[in-house]
Structures are given as structure tokens and as C-alpha cells.
Amino acid sequence: MPHIPKSSRYTLGERIDELFIRYIELLFKALYASPIRKMEILEVAIAKLDTLKMLIQLSWESKIISTSHFSKLTEQLGEIGKMLYGWKRNIETGFPAKNMRGINKR
């Protein structure tokens, strides 16, 4: 968090860091969960990702982070969101993600 000013580092910055860590924990849990439990975890992860995006936008609007940091984070979180929704869709439709990428084709 060196790019976040000290005045915000222990408030908004800390909250963003906490959300990132919890988000990663959720994805790890989802990886090893049963399909039903996996859907529940992914729905929570999607909500946390949306909250994270909102807090990052708030940081940018408050001029806590620069436009370049905001742009980079927004792009990366957008890609993560696409992957997360794809994972959820694959579970809903019953297609394993590996088959969708052609890894297990015979």
C-alpha cells in the first residue's frame, strides 16, 4: 500500500486489503468444495468482488489512488470477474472448466 497516502492507508486501504485477502480465501475454498457448496461460495465471492470494485472506485474518486492505478486495477478486476462468472456458468451448465478450454479433449 505504499501508493496510498498515510491518512487513508489505515481506513480505506486496509479495508481493500482485507477484502482482497478474503476474496482469495473464498476462491481457494471454492476450488475444493462440492458443486452445491461451490455455487454458494462463488456467489459470495462475486459480491465481494463487486464491493472491492466499488471501494477502489471510491478511492480513485477521493484522489487516494492515481488514475493509472485505478485503470490498471479496474482492468484486472474486470478480467477476474469474467473468469469468475465463467466458472459459475460452467458449474450451472454442468460443463467442467477444463473441457471448456479444450485441455481434456480426446
Secondary structure, 3 states (H helix, E strand, C coil): CCCCCHHHHCCHHHHHHHHHHHHHHHHHHHHHCCHHHHHHHHHHHHHHHHHHHHHHHHHHHCCCCCHHHHHHHHHHHHHHHHHHHHHHHHHHHCCCHHHHCCCCCC
